[in-house]
């Protein structure tokens, strides 16, 4: 007997969704992840009650109309009307989150961020997944890249996926109330559909409310080192 198993990606359903919020905010500190997490969780405690919910840091294009995205943590990102604020949450809690946060106003280090409306978007399988910021609590700033890769492999195996292609990118420091936290970007390639959704549901490493370990689809492996 020889049977081919063809998975239809459209029939697979993730347990989590990304809620995309329209916002009114002119500018935001580059190093805003921890501050945004605190403000959001204060308004929506349901995020902290979840074991897997996460808050995506607000990301803008690297360059636009002659403007280059700053790297200095004390500088500001310039946000457009198209900029979205995203939160990963269980499917069954998405509408409650939208209802809770719509109309809320945050003060992020002097920047006013107002949430206008939200829309839930399903997570879809992707063969290449990318985490902009990843860290493991048992590793420190002196950890070399090979050890970090081994720890990433272990995290994936906990979700029944043995990665064969991993790229680690640039380091990034997030300032938190407990001190600076060093993170790395991670790209996983050749991820099967079911495992792709599982990894997006769970993430890797720690620090979900600061956007760490949240895996998103990525189209190009070449940009991970930029």
CORKA-V664612 format. One record per residue. N is the residue number from 1. OMEGA is omega in whole degrees, -180 to 180 (999 if undefined). D_FIRST is the distance of its C-alpha to the first C-alpha in Angstrom with 2 decimals. Layout:
BEGIN
N,OMEGA,D_FIRST ; N,OMEGA,D_FIRST
END
This chain:
BEGIN
1,180,0.00 ; 2,-177,3.78 ; 3,174,6.50 ; 4,179,10.08 ; 5,179,12.71 ; 6,-179,16.04 ; 7,174,18.95 ; 8,-175,21.99 ; 9,-175,24.92 ; 10,-178,27.24 ; 11,-180,25.59 ; 12,-178,26.14 ; 13,176,29.52 ; 14,178,31.64 ; 15,-179,33.99 ; 16,174,36.84 ; 17,170,38.74 ; 18,175,41.33 ; 19,-178,44.58 ; 20,-178,46.55 ; 21,167,50.31 ; 22,-177,52.95 ; 23,173,55.86 ; 24,-178,59.48 ; 25,-176,60.23 ; 26,-177,62.12 ; 27,-176,61.37 ; 28,177,59.72 ; 29,174,60.01 ; 30,-179,57.39 ; 31,-174,57.05 ; 32,-170,56.55 ; 33,-177,53.28 ; 34,180,54.92 ; 35,179,57.72 ; 36,179,55.39 ; 37,-179,53.24 ; 38,-178,56.36 ; 39,-178,57.68 ; 40,-179,54.42 ; 41,178,53.73 ; 42,180,57.33 ; 43,-176,56.87 ; 44,-179,53.34 ; 45,-179,52.90 ; 46,180,49.47 ; 47,-180,48.16 ; 48,178,49.28 ; 49,-180,47.98 ; 50,178,44.43 ; 51,-172,42.45 ; 52,-178,40.63 ; 53,-180,43.06 ; 54,-178,44.44 ; 55,178,47.17 ; 56,170,46.61 ; 57,-178,49.74 ; 58,-174,51.18 ; 59,178,50.14 ; 60,-179,51.91 ; 61,-179,51.38 ; 62,178,52.48 ; 63,178,55.11 ; 64,179,56.52 ; 65,178,59.72 ; 66,-180,60.99 ; 67,178,60.34 ; 68,179,58.33 ; 69,-178,56.63 ; 70,178,58.72 ; 71,-180,57.35 ; 72,-175,60.39 ; 73,-179,59.74 ; 74,179,63.20 ; 75,-174,62.76 ; 76,170,61.54 ; 77,176,58.61 ; 78,-176,59.72 ; 79,176,57.62 ; 80,178,57.32 ; 81,179,56.86 ; 82,-179,53.21 ; 83,-180,52.62 ; 84,176,50.40 ; 85,-173,50.24 ; 86,177,46.77 ; 87,176,45.76 ; 88,-173,42.25 ; 89,176,42.15 ; 90,-178,39.89 ; 91,-175,39.03 ; 92,-179,41.03 ; 93,-174,44.09 ; 94,-178,44.22 ; 95,177,46.67 ; 96,179,48.91 ; 97,179,49.09 ; 98,-180,50.05 ; 99,-177,52.72 ; 100,-172,54.07 ; 101,-180,54.42 ; 102,-178,55.49 ; 103,180,59.17 ; 104,178,59.25 ; 105,180,61.33 ; 106,170,60.76 ; 107,-178,63.30 ; 108,180,61.48 ; 109,178,64.20 ; 110,177,66.54 ; 111,179,64.02 ; 112,178,63.57 ; 113,180,60.06 ; 114,180,59.79 ; 115,-174,56.54 ; 116,-179,56.73 ; 117,-179,53.44 ; 118,179,49.77 ; 119,-179,46.41 ; 120,179,43.02 ; 121,-178,40.21 ; 122,173,36.54 ; 123,-178,34.75 ; 124,178,31.97 ; 125,176,29.14 ; 126,-177,30.31 ; 127,179,28.72 ; 128,-178,32.17 ; 129,-174,34.31 ; 130,172,37.93 ; 131,-178,40.42 ; 132,-177,44.01 ; 133,-179,45.37 ; 134,173,43.58 ; 135,178,45.15 ; 136,-173,44.48 ; 137,-178,47.31 ; 138,177,46.98 ; 139,-180,47.53 ; 140,-175,50.89 ; 141,-179,52.44 ; 142,-179,52.41 ; 143,179,48.62 ; 144,-174,47.28 ; 145,-178,44.37 ; 146,177,41.95 ; 147,179,42.54 ; 148,178,42.08 ; 149,179,38.70 ; 150,180,37.62 ; 151,177,38.79 ; 152,178,36.88 ; 153,179,33.63 ; 154,180,34.34 ; 155,179,35.01 ; 156,-180,31.71 ; 157,176,29.79 ; 158,177,31.58 ; 159,173,29.57 ; 160,175,26.21 ; 161,178,26.41 ; 162,-176,26.93 ; 163,177,28.81 ; 164,-180,28.65 ; 165,179,31.48 ; 166,173,34.75 ; 167,174,38.16 ; 168,-178,41.31 ; 169,-173,44.19 ; 170,175,47.83 ; 171,-180,49.51 ; 172,-180,51.30 ; 173,176,53.72 ; 174,177,53.97 ; 175,-179,57.26 ; 176,178,56.97 ; 177,180,59.45 ; 178,180,58.30 ; 179,-178,58.82 ; 180,179,56.87 ; 181,-180,53.10 ; 182,180,51.44 ; 183,174,48.07 ; 184,172,45.67 ; 185,-178,43.45 ; 186,175,39.73 ; 187,175,36.99 ; 188,-180,33.25 ; 189,180,30.95 ; 190,179,27.23 ; 191,178,26.80 ; 192,-172,23.63 ; 193,-178,24.56 ; 194,179,24.21 ; 195,178,25.98 ; 196,179,28.54 ; 197,179,29.63 ; 198,-180,29.72 ; 199,177,31.96 ; 200,177,34.15 ; 201,-171,34.51 ; 202,-174,35.60 ; 203,178,37.04 ; 204,-180,37.78 ; 205,-177,40.94 ; 206,173,43.97 ; 207,-177,46.61 ; 208,-176,44.86 ; 209,176,48.17 ; 210,178,49.39 ; 211,-178,46.26 ; 212,177,44.83 ; 213,178,41.09 ; 214,-177,40.33 ; 215,-180,37.48 ; 216,177,37.73 ; 217,-179,35.75 ; 218,-174,37.03 ; 219,-170,36.70 ; 220,179,38.32 ; 221,-175,37.91 ; 222,-174,41.17 ; 223,-173,43.45 ; 224,-178,42.56 ; 225,-176,45.22 ; 226,999,47.97
END
